[in-house]
Amino acid sequence: MLIIQGLLIAFFMFASSVKVFGWVKAIFEPQLAFFHRYGLNRAAMRMVGVIEATGAGLLLFGMLTTASLYTQLGAALIALTSVGAMFFHFRFDTWKDAIPSILTLVLSLALLLSQFGQ
């Protein structure tokens, strides 16, 4: 599960930094276009990035301290943002656009469920 946790941390630290800081224009601009298509603005995109960064930070803290509560909270936040992303992609885009959020949902739920046995 450490590999899954590490992948989620890396993915969401990167993805959230793009949403918050807009530093990779080739990724930022299409994502901002998605948010505009959904009727959301730049502030909403930044807030999603902050939530994603919080989830990834909790996962990282949980990994470094082996405190399962932080891992559970981080995985739950990542799962919730993945469900939100899936909702908007299925409603406004094609199912192909939802594939990354489906994958992150499955991984975050697997991580979350694995924590309840500890």
N, CA, C and O atoms as CSV, one atom per row, in Angstrom:
chain,resi,resn,atom,element,x,y,z
A,1,MET,N,N,0.805,-1.205,0.000
A,1,MET,CA,C,0.000,0.000,0.000
A,1,MET,C,C,0.847,1.268,0.000
A,1,MET,O,O,0.370,2.336,-0.382
A,2,LEU,N,N,2.106,1.151,0.429
A,2,LEU,CA,C,2.984,2.325,0.426
A,2,LEU,C,C,3.213,2.847,-0.987
A,2,LEU,O,O,3.366,4.052,-1.190
A,3,ILE,N,N,3.238,1.942,-1.964
A,3,ILE,CA,C,3.424,2.367,-3.353
A,3,ILE,C,C,2.208,3.169,-3.816
A,3,ILE,O,O,2.355,4.224,-4.433
A,4,ILE,N,N,1.022,2.676,-3.521
A,4,ILE,CA,C,-0.209,3.394,-3.885
A,4,ILE,C,C,-0.243,4.750,-3.189
A,4,ILE,O,O,-0.567,5.765,-3.805
A,5,GLN,N,N,0.092,4.757,-1.910
A,5,GLN,CA,C,0.092,6.006,-1.163
A,5,GLN,C,C,1.092,6.993,-1.778
A,5,GLN,O,O,0.787,8.175,-1.940
A,6,GLY,N,N,2.277,6.503,-2.114
A,6,GLY,CA,C,3.290,7.359,-2.733
A,6,GLY,C,C,2.845,7.901,-4.084
A,6,GLY,O,O,3.092,9.065,-4.400
A,7,LEU,N,N,2.189,7.064,-4.884
A,7,LEU,CA,C,1.685,7.515,-6.187
A,7,LEU,C,C,0.620,8.594,-6.023
A,7,LEU,O,O,0.625,9.594,-6.742
A,8,LEU,N,N,-0.287,8.390,-5.080
A,8,LEU,CA,C,-1.337,9.392,-4.841
A,8,LEU,C,C,-0.737,10.707,-4.348
A,8,LEU,O,O,-1.165,11.785,-4.761
A,9,ILE,N,N,0.251,10.612,-3.467
A,9,ILE,CA,C,0.912,11.821,-2.960
A,9,ILE,C,C,1.555,12.583,-4.117
A,9,ILE,O,O,1.335,13.783,-4.274
A,10,ALA,N,N,2.351,11.880,-4.926
A,10,ALA,CA,C,3.047,12.539,-6.034
A,10,ALA,C,C,2.063,13.148,-7.031
A,10,ALA,O,O,2.228,14.292,-7.453
A,11,PHE,N,N,1.046,12.384,-7.402
A,11,PHE,CA,C,0.077,12.871,-8.387
A,11,PHE,C,C,-0.655,14.106,-7.882
A,11,PHE,O,O,-0.773,15.100,-8.599
A,12,PHE,N,N,-1.149,14.042,-6.644
A,12,PHE,CA,C,-1.963,15.155,-6.159
A,12,PHE,C,C,-1.147,16.355,-5.701
A,12,PHE,O,O,-1.658,17.475,-5.705
A,13,MET,N,N,0.100,16.157,-5.310
A,13,MET,CA,C,0.959,17.320,-5.043
A,13,MET,C,C,1.195,18.084,-6.348
A,13,MET,O,O,1.139,19.313,-6.384
A,14,PHE,N,N,1.460,17.333,-7.412
A,14,PHE,CA,C,1.668,17.977,-8.711
A,14,PHE,C,C,0.377,18.616,-9.225
A,14,PHE,O,O,0.361,19.791,-9.593
A,15,ALA,N,N,-0.700,17.835,-9.247
A,15,ALA,CA,C,-1.964,18.339,-9.793
A,15,ALA,C,C,-2.465,19.548,-9.018
A,15,ALA,O,O,-2.959,20.508,-9.610
A,16,SER,N,N,-2.340,19.504,-7.695
A,16,SER,CA,C,-2.818,20.631,-6.888
A,16,SER,C,C,-1.957,21.867,-7.101
A,16,SER,O,O,-2.468,22.987,-7.104
A,17,SER,N,N,-0.651,21.673,-7.280
A,17,SER,CA,C,0.214,22.837,-7.495
A,17,SER,C,C,-0.115,23.528,-8.811
A,17,SER,O,O,-0.034,24.753,-8.908
A,18,VAL,N,N,-0.485,22.752,-9.820
A,18,VAL,CA,C,-0.885,23.354,-11.095
A,18,VAL,C,C,-2.169,24.159,-10.911
A,18,VAL,O,O,-2.289,25.264,-11.440
A,19,LYS,N,N,-3.128,23.613,-10.165
A,19,LYS,CA,C,-4.393,24.318,-9.948
A,19,LYS,C,C,-4.210,25.582,-9.101
A,19,LYS,O,O,-4.845,26.604,-9.362
A,20,VAL,N,N,-3.357,25.511,-8.106
A,20,VAL,CA,C,-3.168,26.653,-7.211
A,20,VAL,C,C,-2.289,27.728,-7.845
A,20,VAL,O,O,-2.629,28.910,-7.804
A,21,PHE,N,N,-1.159,27.323,-8.433
A,21,PHE,CA,C,-0.180,28.295,-8.919
A,21,PHE,C,C,-0.214,28.518,-10.422
A,21,PHE,O,O,0.320,29.515,-10.908
A,22,GLY,N,N,-0.833,27.608,-11.169
A,22,GLY,CA,C,-0.913,27.755,-12.621
A,22,GLY,C,C,0.441,27.728,-13.300
A,22,GLY,O,O,0.651,28.439,-14.283
A,23,TRP,N,N,1.358,26.928,-12.799
A,23,TRP,CA,C,2.748,27.009,-13.242
A,23,TRP,C,C,3.094,26.155,-14.448
A,23,TRP,O,O,4.144,26.382,-15.049
A,24,VAL,N,N,2.293,25.206,-14.831
A,24,VAL,CA,C,2.547,24.439,-16.062
A,24,VAL,C,C,1.422,24.788,-17.036
A,24,VAL,O,O,0.350,24.183,-17.019
A,25,LYS,N,N,1.693,25.773,-17.878
A,25,LYS,CA,C,0.642,26.330,-18.746
A,25,LYS,C,C,-0.009,25.275,-19.638
A,25,LYS,O,O,-1.210,25.347,-19.898
A,26,ALA,N,N,0.759,24.303,-20.107
A,26,ALA,CA,C,0.211,23.276,-20.994
A,26,ALA,C,C,-0.833,22.409,-20.287
A,26,ALA,O,O,-1.693,21.819,-20.942
A,27,ILE,N,N,-0.764,22.331,-18.973
A,27,ILE,CA,C,-1.754,21.582,-18.186
A,27,ILE,C,C,-2.789,22.529,-17.590
A,27,ILE,O,O,-3.982,22.225,-17.565
A,28,PHE,N,N,-2.322,23.676,-17.111
A,28,PHE,CA,C,-3.200,24.630,-16.446
A,28,PHE,C,C,-4.309,25.143,-17.354
A,28,PHE,O,O,-5.474,25.162,-16.955
A,29,GLU,N,N,-3.967,25.553,-18.553
A,29,GLU,CA,C,-4.962,26.167,-19.435
A,29,GLU,C,C,-6.101,25.215,-19.820
A,29,GLU,O,O,-7.261,25.626,-19.783
A,30,PRO,N,N,-5.812,23.943,-20.194
A,30,PRO,CA,C,-6.930,23.025,-20.461
A,30,PRO,C,C,-7.773,22.751,-19.207
A,30,PRO,O,O,-8.994,22.623,-19.299
A,31,GLN,N,N,-7.129,22.661,-18.039
A,31,GLN,CA,C,-7.892,22.439,-16.812
A,31,GLN,C,C,-8.786,23.633,-16.494
A,31,GLN,O,O,-9.933,23.465,-16.080
A,32,LEU,N,N,-8.257,24.836,-16.689
A,32,LEU,CA,C,-9.075,26.033,-16.461
A,32,LEU,C,C,-10.250,26.067,-17.438
A,32,LEU,O,O,-11.346,26.498,-17.079
A,33,ALA,N,N,-10.025,25.616,-18.667
A,33,ALA,CA,C,-11.112,25.538,-19.652
A,33,ALA,C,C,-12.183,24.555,-19.186
A,33,ALA,O,O,-13.374,24.817,-19.355
A,34,PHE,N,N,-11.771,23.418,-18.596
A,34,PHE,CA,C,-12.740,22.482,-18.019
A,34,PHE,C,C,-13.580,23.188,-16.962
A,34,PHE,O,O,-14.809,23.113,-16.991
A,35,PHE,N,N,-12.930,23.866,-16.039
A,35,PHE,CA,C,-13.652,24.537,-14.958
A,35,PHE,C,C,-14.621,25.578,-15.511
A,35,PHE,O,O,-15.746,25.691,-15.024
A,36,HIS,N,N,-14.205,26.339,-16.518
A,36,HIS,CA,C,-15.104,27.324,-17.120
A,36,HIS,C,C,-16.305,26.647,-17.779
A,36,HIS,O,O,-17.429,27.143,-17.695
A,37,ARG,N,N,-16.061,25.510,-18.438
A,37,ARG,CA,C,-17.156,24.763,-19.065
A,37,ARG,C,C,-18.157,24.290,-18.013
A,37,ARG,O,O,-19.350,24.171,-18.294
A,38,TYR,N,N,-17.669,24.020,-16.802
A,38,TYR,CA,C,-18.534,23.560,-15.717
A,38,TYR,C,C,-19.242,24.710,-15.012
A,38,TYR,O,O,-20.022,24.486,-14.086
A,39,GLY,N,N,-18.973,25.950,-15.448
A,39,GLY,CA,C,-19.579,27.101,-14.802
A,39,GLY,C,C,-18.829,27.534,-13.550
A,39,GLY,O,O,-19.367,28.271,-12.723
A,40,LEU,N,N,-17.575,27.072,-13.409
A,40,LEU,CA,C,-16.765,27.410,-12.236
A,40,LEU,C,C,-15.653,28.367,-12.653
A,40,LEU,O,O,-15.237,28.386,-13.811
A,41,ASN,N,N,-15.183,29.153,-11.703
A,41,ASN,CA,C,-14.165,30.143,-12.018
A,41,ASN,C,C,-12.794,29.733,-11.482
A,41,ASN,O,O,-12.619,28.637,-10.951
A,42,ARG,N,N,-11.845,30.625,-11.631
A,42,ARG,CA,C,-10.465,30.372,-11.195
A,42,ARG,C,C,-10.390,30.149,-9.680
A,42,ARG,O,O,-9.597,29.332,-9.211
A,43,ALA,N,N,-11.207,30.869,-8.923
A,43,ALA,CA,C,-11.205,30.698,-7.461
A,43,ALA,C,C,-11.642,29.284,-7.083
A,43,ALA,O,O,-11.083,28.694,-6.158
A,44,ALA,N,N,-12.627,28.737,-7.779
A,44,ALA,CA,C,-13.069,27.361,-7.513
A,44,ALA,C,C,-11.959,26.376,-7.847
A,44,ALA,O,O,-11.747,25.398,-7.131
A,45,MET,N,N,-11.256,26.642,-8.932
A,45,MET,CA,C,-10.145,25.769,-9.314
A,45,MET,C,C,-9.048,25.806,-8.246
A,45,MET,O,O,-8.482,24.775,-7.884
A,46,ARG,N,N,-8.762,26.999,-7.756
A,46,ARG,CA,C,-7.748,27.136,-6.704
A,46,ARG,C,C,-8.178,26.390,-5.443
A,46,ARG,O,O,-7.354,25.740,-4.799
A,47,MET,N,N,-9.454,26.475,-5.085
A,47,MET,CA,C,-9.959,25.787,-3.893
A,47,MET,C,C,-9.856,24.273,-4.042
A,47,MET,O,O,-9.492,23.581,-3.091
A,48,VAL,N,N,-10.171,23.760,-5.216
A,48,VAL,CA,C,-10.008,22.319,-5.468
A,48,VAL,C,C,-8.540,21.936,-5.297
A,48,VAL,O,O,-8.233,20.891,-4.723
A,49,GLY,N,N,-7.641,22.770,-5.788
A,49,GLY,CA,C,-6.215,22.518,-5.628
A,49,GLY,C,C,-5.791,22.496,-4.170
A,49,GLY,O,O,-4.971,21.669,-3.772
A,50,VAL,N,N,-6.347,23.403,-3.369
A,50,VAL,CA,C,-6.025,23.431,-1.933
A,50,VAL,C,C,-6.533,22.159,-1.252
A,50,VAL,O,O,-5.843,21.592,-0.405
A,51,ILE,N,N,-7.723,21.716,-1.615
A,51,ILE,CA,C,-8.277,20.480,-1.033
A,51,ILE,C,C,-7.415,19.283,-1.435
A,51,ILE,O,O,-7.116,18.424,-0.605
A,52,GLU,N,N,-7.019,19.229,-2.706
A,52,GLU,CA,C,-6.155,18.137,-3.166
A,52,GLU,C,C,-4.813,18.160,-2.440
A,52,GLU,O,O,-4.310,17.111,-2.039
A,53,ALA,N,N,-4.232,19.342,-2.270
A,53,ALA,CA,C,-2.945,19.456,-1.572
A,53,ALA,C,C,-3.080,19.044,-0.113
A,53,ALA,O,O,-2.175,18.424,0.445
A,54,THR,N,N,-4.199,19.385,0.502
A,54,THR,CA,C,-4.442,18.980,1.888
A,54,THR,C,C,-4.515,17.464,1.992
A,54,THR,O,O,-3.921,16.872,2.893
A,55,GLY,N,N,-5.240,16.835,1.074
A,55,GLY,CA,C,-5.334,15.380,1.062
A,55,GLY,C,C,-3.975,14.731,0.860
A,55,GLY,O,O,-3.633,13.773,1.553
A,56,ALA,N,N,-3.201,15.246,-0.086
A,56,ALA,CA,C,-1.871,14.695,-0.339
A,56,ALA,C,C,-0.951,14.931,0.859
A,56,ALA,O,O,-0.150,14.062,1.206
A,57,GLY,N,N,-1.060,16.096,1.487
A,57,GLY,CA,C,-0.254,16.391,2.668
A,57,GLY,C,C,-0.583,15.459,3.825
A,57,GLY,O,O,0.313,14.998,4.531
A,58,LEU,N,N,-1.861,15.185,4.016
A,58,LEU,CA,C,-2.263,14.243,5.063
A,58,LEU,C,C,-1.735,12.840,4.765
A,58,LEU,O,O,-1.291,12.134,5.671
A,59,LEU,N,N,-1.786,12.440,3.495
A,59,LEU,CA,C,-1.231,11.138,3.121
A,59,LEU,C,C,0.270,11.088,3.405
A,59,LEU,O,O,0.778,10.091,3.916
A,60,LEU,N,N,0.968,12.160,3.073
A,60,LEU,CA,C,2.413,12.210,3.316
A,60,LEU,C,C,2.718,12.164,4.814
A,60,LEU,O,O,3.599,11.424,5.251
A,61,PHE,N,N,1.991,12.954,5.592
A,61,PHE,CA,C,2.200,12.957,7.038
A,61,PHE,C,C,1.898,11.577,7.624
A,61,PHE,O,O,2.619,11.092,8.496
A,62,GLY,N,N,0.835,10.957,7.141
A,62,GLY,CA,C,0.494,9.605,7.588
A,62,GLY,C,C,1.564,8.596,7.230
A,62,GLY,O,O,1.834,7.672,7.996
A,63,MET,N,N,2.172,8.770,6.070
A,63,MET,CA,C,3.234,7.854,5.650
A,63,MET,C,C,4.489,8.048,6.502
A,63,MET,O,O,5.125,7.075,6.907
A,64,LEU,N,N,4.836,9.285,6.768
A,64,LEU,CA,C,6.060,9.574,7.518
A,64,LEU,C,C,5.944,9.214,8.995
A,64,LEU,O,O,6.938,8.854,9.625
A,65,THR,N,N,4.741,9.307,9.548
A,65,THR,CA,C,4.558,9.042,10.979
A,65,THR,C,C,3.918,7.686,11.242
A,65,THR,O,O,3.778,7.279,12.395
A,66,THR,N,N,3.535,6.998,10.202
A,66,THR,CA,C,2.774,5.747,10.287
A,66,THR,C,C,1.504,5.908,11.125
A,66,THR,O,O,1.057,4.960,11.772
A,67,ALA,N,N,0.931,7.100,11.112
A,67,ALA,CA,C,-0.328,7.372,11.808
A,67,ALA,C,C,-1.472,7.127,10.827
A,67,ALA,O,O,-1.670,7.903,9.891
A,68,SER,N,N,-2.213,6.062,11.039
A,68,SER,CA,C,-3.236,5.673,10.069
A,68,SER,C,C,-4.391,6.683,9.991
A,68,SER,O,O,-5.051,6.769,8.955
A,69,LEU,N,N,-4.643,7.432,11.040
A,69,LEU,CA,C,-5.730,8.417,10.994
A,69,LEU,C,C,-5.471,9.455,9.905
A,69,LEU,O,O,-6.389,9.816,9.168
A,70,TYR,N,N,-4.243,9.935,9.796
A,70,TYR,CA,C,-3.917,10.929,8.774
A,70,TYR,C,C,-4.020,10.323,7.377
A,70,TYR,O,O,-4.485,10.975,6.441
A,71,THR,N,N,-3.590,9.093,7.245
A,71,THR,CA,C,-3.712,8.406,5.957
A,71,THR,C,C,-5.182,8.239,5.597
A,71,THR,O,O,-5.566,8.450,4.446
A,72,GLN,N,N,-6.001,7.864,6.564
A,72,GLN,CA,C,-7.436,7.700,6.316
A,72,GLN,C,C,-8.077,9.023,5.899
A,72,GLN,O,O,-8.857,9.064,4.948
A,73,LEU,N,N,-7.751,10.094,6.605
A,73,LEU,CA,C,-8.317,11.407,6.267
A,73,LEU,C,C,-7.860,11.867,4.881
A,73,LEU,O,O,-8.656,12.384,4.098
A,74,GLY,N,N,-6.580,11.677,4.590
A,74,GLY,CA,C,-6.061,12.060,3.280
A,74,GLY,C,C,-6.695,11.258,2.156
A,74,GLY,O,O,-7.075,11.814,1.125
A,75,ALA,N,N,-6.810,9.948,2.355
A,75,ALA,CA,C,-7.433,9.096,1.330
A,75,ALA,C,C,-8.898,9.471,1.132
A,75,ALA,O,O,-9.400,9.455,0.008
A,76,ALA,N,N,-9.582,9.807,2.221
A,76,ALA,CA,C,-10.992,10.213,2.111
A,76,ALA,C,C,-11.123,11.525,1.333
A,76,ALA,O,O,-12.022,11.662,0.504
A,77,LEU,N,N,-10.239,12.487,1.590
A,77,LEU,CA,C,-10.283,13.751,0.836
A,77,LEU,C,C,-10.001,13.524,-0.645
A,77,LEU,O,O,-10.663,14.099,-1.509
A,78,ILE,N,N,-9.019,12.685,-0.927
A,78,ILE,CA,C,-8.703,12.379,-2.323
A,78,ILE,C,C,-9.891,11.676,-2.990
A,78,ILE,O,O,-10.224,11.972,-4.138
A,79,ALA,N,N,-10.526,10.748,-2.272
A,79,ALA,CA,C,-11.694,10.050,-2.819
A,79,ALA,C,C,-12.822,11.041,-3.114
A,79,ALA,O,O,-13.470,10.951,-4.156
A,80,LEU,N,N,-13.055,11.982,-2.201
A,80,LEU,CA,C,-14.123,12.962,-2.412
A,80,LEU,C,C,-13.838,13.864,-3.611
A,80,LEU,O,O,-14.739,14.155,-4.397
A,81,THR,N,N,-12.593,14.304,-3.753
A,81,THR,CA,C,-12.287,15.137,-4.917
A,81,THR,C,C,-12.381,14.328,-6.208
A,81,THR,O,O,-12.753,14.863,-7.253
A,82,SER,N,N,-12.047,13.051,-6.137
A,82,SER,CA,C,-12.164,12.188,-7.319
A,82,SER,C,C,-13.622,12.008,-7.717
A,82,SER,O,O,-13.948,12.030,-8.904
A,83,VAL,N,N,-14.498,11.831,-6.740
A,83,VAL,CA,C,-15.936,11.712,-7.030
A,83,VAL,C,C,-16.456,13.015,-7.645
A,83,VAL,O,O,-17.233,12.990,-8.599
A,84,GLY,N,N,-16.027,14.136,-7.098
A,84,GLY,CA,C,-16.432,15.430,-7.666
A,84,GLY,C,C,-15.961,15.588,-9.098
A,84,GLY,O,O,-16.715,16.039,-9.960
A,85,ALA,N,N,-14.720,15.218,-9.352
A,85,ALA,CA,C,-14.193,15.306,-10.713
A,85,ALA,C,C,-14.975,14.394,-11.654
A,85,ALA,O,O,-15.297,14.780,-12.777
A,86,MET,N,N,-15.279,13.183,-11.191
A,86,MET,CA,C,-16.052,12.255,-12.021
A,86,MET,C,C,-17.428,12.825,-12.344
A,86,MET,O,O,-17.895,12.721,-13.478
A,87,PHE,N,N,-18.068,13.418,-11.362
A,87,PHE,CA,C,-19.392,14.010,-11.586
A,87,PHE,C,C,-19.338,15.027,-12.721
A,87,PHE,O,O,-20.146,14.970,-13.647
A,88,PHE,N,N,-18.388,15.956,-12.652
A,88,PHE,CA,C,-18.320,16.995,-13.675
A,88,PHE,C,C,-17.879,16.440,-15.028
A,88,PHE,O,O,-18.386,16.871,-16.064
A,89,HIS,N,N,-16.955,15.499,-15.034
A,89,HIS,CA,C,-16.532,14.924,-16.312
A,89,HIS,C,C,-17.659,14.145,-16.973
A,89,HIS,O,O,-17.867,14.271,-18.180
A,90,PHE,N,N,-18.391,13.343,-16.208
A,90,PHE,CA,C,-19.499,12.588,-16.795
A,90,PHE,C,C,-20.629,13.508,-17.251
A,90,PHE,O,O,-21.312,13.219,-18.233
A,91,ARG,N,N,-20.822,14.599,-16.546
A,91,ARG,CA,C,-21.919,15.504,-16.900
A,91,ARG,C,C,-21.597,16.385,-18.109
A,91,ARG,O,O,-22.462,16.626,-18.950
A,92,PHE,N,N,-20.342,16.868,-18.197
A,92,PHE,CA,C,-20.010,17.864,-19.220
A,92,PHE,C,C,-19.025,17.377,-20.282
A,92,PHE,O,O,-18.890,18.016,-21.326
A,93,ASP,N,N,-18.341,16.273,-20.044
A,93,ASP,CA,C,-17.291,15.822,-20.951
A,93,ASP,C,C,-17.585,14.394,-21.398
A,93,ASP,O,O,-18.723,13.928,-21.339
A,94,THR,N,N,-16.555,13.724,-21.838
A,94,THR,CA,C,-16.697,12.320,-22.224
A,94,THR,C,C,-16.186,11.441,-21.085
A,94,THR,O,O,-15.489,11.923,-20.192
A,95,TRP,N,N,-16.525,10.171,-21.113
A,95,TRP,CA,C,-16.082,9.254,-20.067
A,95,TRP,C,C,-14.563,9.134,-20.070
A,95,TRP,O,O,-13.967,8.833,-19.036
A,96,LYS,N,N,-13.928,9.363,-21.217
A,96,LYS,CA,C,-12.469,9.288,-21.295
A,96,LYS,C,C,-11.808,10.351,-20.415
A,96,LYS,O,O,-10.737,10.123,-19.852
A,97,ASP,N,N,-12.450,11.502,-20.303
A,97,ASP,CA,C,-11.908,12.565,-19.449
A,97,ASP,C,C,-11.984,12.191,-17.973
A,97,ASP,O,O,-11.260,12.751,-17.150
A,98,ALA,N,N,-12.849,11.259,-17.643
A,98,ALA,CA,C,-13.022,10.846,-16.248
A,98,ALA,C,C,-12.066,9.730,-15.831
A,98,ALA,O,O,-12.007,9.392,-14.648
A,99,ILE,N,N,-11.324,9.155,-16.757
A,99,ILE,CA,C,-10.460,8.013,-16.428
A,99,ILE,C,C,-9.470,8.312,-15.301
A,99,ILE,O,O,-9.345,7.491,-14.392
A,100,PRO,N,N,-8.756,9.454,-15.312
A,100,PRO,CA,C,-7.839,9.713,-14.193
A,100,PRO,C,C,-8.558,9.777,-12.842
A,100,PRO,O,O,-8.044,9.270,-11.845
A,101,SER,N,N,-9.733,10.392,-12.801
A,101,SER,CA,C,-10.457,10.488,-11.532
A,101,SER,C,C,-11.015,9.129,-11.102
A,101,SER,O,O,-11.119,8.854,-9.907
A,102,ILE,N,N,-11.368,8.293,-12.050
A,102,ILE,CA,C,-11.811,6.933,-11.706
A,102,ILE,C,C,-10.641,6.165,-11.084
A,102,ILE,O,O,-10.802,5.488,-10.069
A,103,LEU,N,N,-9.482,6.279,-11.696
A,103,LEU,CA,C,-8.298,5.596,-11.189
A,103,LEU,C,C,-7.918,6.090,-9.787
A,103,LEU,O,O,-7.628,5.287,-8.900
A,104,THR,N,N,-7.922,7.410,-9.593
A,104,THR,CA,C,-7.566,7.936,-8.267
A,104,THR,C,C,-8.617,7.569,-7.225
A,104,THR,O,O,-8.284,7.389,-6.054
A,105,LEU,N,N,-9.876,7.457,-7.631
A,105,LEU,CA,C,-10.906,7.012,-6.694
A,105,LEU,C,C,-10.648,5.575,-6.266
A,105,LEU,O,O,-10.690,5.264,-5.075
A,106,VAL,N,N,-10.384,4.704,-7.221
A,106,VAL,CA,C,-10.126,3.291,-6.903
A,106,VAL,C,C,-8.909,3.163,-5.990
A,106,VAL,O,O,-8.945,2.428,-5.003
A,107,LEU,N,N,-7.842,3.871,-6.316
A,107,LEU,CA,C,-6.625,3.784,-5.498
A,107,LEU,C,C,-6.836,4.355,-4.100
A,107,LEU,O,O,-6.375,3.773,-3.118
A,108,SER,N,N,-7.525,5.485,-4.002
A,108,SER,CA,C,-7.740,6.083,-2.681
A,108,SER,C,C,-8.678,5.227,-1.833
A,108,SER,O,O,-8.496,5.129,-0.619
A,109,LEU,N,N,-9.673,4.608,-2.455
A,109,LEU,CA,C,-10.561,3.723,-1.698
A,109,LEU,C,C,-9.831,2.456,-1.254
A,109,LEU,O,O,-10.053,1.969,-0.146
A,110,ALA,N,N,-8.958,1.919,-2.116
A,110,ALA,CA,C,-8.169,0.748,-1.731
A,110,ALA,C,C,-7.278,1.083,-0.545
A,110,ALA,O,O,-7.159,0.297,0.395
A,111,LEU,N,N,-6.651,2.256,-0.594
A,111,LEU,CA,C,-5.802,2.690,0.511
A,111,LEU,C,C,-6.624,2.901,1.773
A,111,LEU,O,O,-6.223,2.475,2.856
A,112,LEU,N,N,-7.754,3.545,1.640
A,112,LEU,CA,C,-8.622,3.810,2.789
A,112,LEU,C,C,-9.088,2.508,3.431
A,112,LEU,O,O,-9.028,2.368,4.653
A,113,LEU,N,N,-9.546,1.565,2.633
A,113,LEU,CA,C,-10.025,0.292,3.165
A,113,LEU,C,C,-8.903,-0.511,3.820
A,113,LEU,O,O,-9.132,-1.223,4.798
A,114,SER,N,N,-7.692,-0.394,3.278
A,114,SER,CA,C,-6.566,-1.126,3.865
A,114,SER,C,C,-6.202,-0.593,5.245
A,114,SER,O,O,-5.598,-1.312,6.042
A,115,GLN,N,N,-6.552,0.633,5.534
A,115,GLN,CA,C,-6.198,1.249,6.805
A,115,GLN,C,C,-7.093,0.790,7.954
A,115,GLN,O,O,-6.711,0.913,9.117
A,116,PHE,N,N,-8.254,0.274,7.651
A,116,PHE,CA,C,-9.177,-0.101,8.715
A,116,PHE,C,C,-8.777,-1.407,9.419
A,116,PHE,O,O,-9.277,-1.711,10.502
A,117,GLY,N,N,-7.886,-2.161,8.807
A,117,GLY,CA,C,-7.410,-3.371,9.462
A,117,GLY,C,C,-6.240,-3.120,10.410
A,117,GLY,O,O,-5.787,-4.029,11.106
A,118,GLN,N,N,-5.760,-1.891,10.430
A,118,GLN,CA,C,-4.572,-1.582,11.241
A,118,GLN,C,C,-4.916,-0.982,12.574
A,118,GLN,O,O,-4.022,-0.672,13.361
